[in-house]
Amino acid sequence: MHPNDKMERFSMAYIAAVAAHAGFHIAKPELDRDSIDGILLPLSIKNYDDLRRDCVVPRVLIVVALPANEEDWLDQSEDALILRHCGYWASLAGAPERENTASVTVPIPRHQRFDTTAVKALMAQAQEEQL
């Protein structure tokens, strides 16, 4: 498997585990080499524009920070499955248009961890906005 595909699948597993713990299901897209994975903070202009535009279903950018060494991503025993490092989220809704033509670097606040509490809060906020 291509290393970027491995990072993407690992990131989706992290996101799915956090969402499941919060009581939600994640629809998993097929691999898309033009998409975001946990390592790429420069975001393609297309993806940036897609995430910032007005839409019925709110969207957030989730970045899963992985250790540089692939062997350190996961530790498994009979007692625990440990996925290393952390996911963070940011909403780009209403973000300004950029003059860049290829990519833009998006700041991800470290205090916005993608964890169970964040998922529940994001889903509650999305539900309020739908009403």
C-alpha positions in Angstrom: 0.0 0.0 0.0 1.3 3.5 -0.8 2.5 5.3 2.4 -0.1 8.2 1.9 -2.9 5.6 1.6 -1.7 4.0 4.9 -1.7 7.4 6.6 -5.2 8.1 5.3 -6.6 4.7 6.4 -5.0 5.1 9.9 -6.4 8.6 10.2 -9.9 7.3 9.3 -9.6 4.5 11.8 -8.7 7.1 14.5 -11.7 9.3 13.5 -14.1 6.4 13.4 -13.0 5.2 16.8 -13.5 8.6 18.4 -16.8 9.0 16.7 -18.0 5.6 17.7 -17.1 6.3 21.3 -19.2 9.5 21.1 -22.1 7.4 19.7 -21.9 8.4 16.0 -21.2 6.6 12.7 -18.7 7.9 10.2 -19.4 7.4 6.5 -16.1 6.3 5.1 -15.2 7.5 1.6 -13.0 5.4 -0.7 -9.4 6.3 -0.9 -8.9 9.6 -2.7 -5.3 10.6 -3.3 -6.4 14.3 -3.7 -8.0 14.4 -0.3 -6.7 15.4 3.1 -4.7 13.2 5.3 -3.3 13.7 8.8 0.2 14.8 7.6 -0.7 17.4 5.0 -1.3 20.9 6.5 -0.9 22.7 3.2 -4.4 22.1 1.9 -5.3 22.2 -1.8 -7.2 25.2 -2.8 -10.0 23.0 -4.1 -10.3 21.3 -0.7 -10.0 24.6 1.2 -12.8 26.1 -0.9 -15.0 23.0 -0.5 -14.6 23.2 3.3 -15.3 26.9 3.6 -18.4 27.2 1.4 -21.9 27.3 2.6 -23.6 23.9 2.7 -26.5 22.2 4.3 -24.3 19.7 6.2 -21.6 21.4 8.2 -18.0 20.3 7.4 -14.9 20.3 9.6 -11.3 19.7 8.7 -9.8 16.9 10.9 -6.0 16.4 11.0 -4.5 13.4 12.7 -0.9 14.0 13.7 1.1 10.8 13.3 4.5 9.9 14.7 7.2 10.2 11.9 8.1 6.6 12.4 5.3 4.3 11.1 6.3 1.7 13.7 5.2 4.1 16.4 1.7 4.7 15.1 0.1 1.8 17.0 0.9 -0.4 20.0 -1.2 -3.5 20.6 -1.4 -6.0 23.4 -4.1 -8.1 25.0 -4.8 -5.2 27.4 -4.8 -2.2 25.0 -4.8 -0.9 21.5 -3.0 2.4 21.4 -3.3 4.8 18.5 -0.5 7.3 18.8 -0.7 11.0 18.6 -3.8 13.1 18.3 -6.5 14.5 16.0 -7.4 18.1 15.8 -10.3 19.8 14.1 -11.1 23.2 12.6 -14.1 24.7 10.9 -13.3 26.6 7.7 -17.0 27.8 7.3 -16.9 31.4 6.2 -13.1 31.5 5.8 -11.9 34.1 3.3 -11.1 33.3 -0.4 -7.4 33.0 -0.9 -5.3 34.3 -3.8 -3.1 31.2 -3.7 -3.6 28.9 -6.8 -2.2 25.6 -5.5 -2.5 25.3 -1.7 -3.0 27.2 1.5 -1.7 26.5 5.0 -4.5 26.2 7.5 -3.8 26.7 11.2 -5.3 24.0 13.4 -5.7 25.2 17.0 -4.1 22.6 19.3 -6.9 23.1 21.9 -9.4 21.8 19.4 -8.7 18.1 19.9 -10.9 15.7 18.0 -12.1 13.7 20.9 -15.4 12.4 22.2 -16.4 15.7 23.9 -15.6 17.6 20.6 -17.7 15.2 18.5 -20.7 15.5 20.8 -20.4 19.3 20.8 -20.0 19.5 17.0 -23.0 17.3 16.4 -25.1 19.2 18.9 -24.1 22.5 17.2 -24.9 21.0 13.8 -28.3 19.9 15.0 -29.1 23.4 16.4 -28.1 24.9 13.0 -30.5 22.5 11.2 -33.5 23.6 13.3 
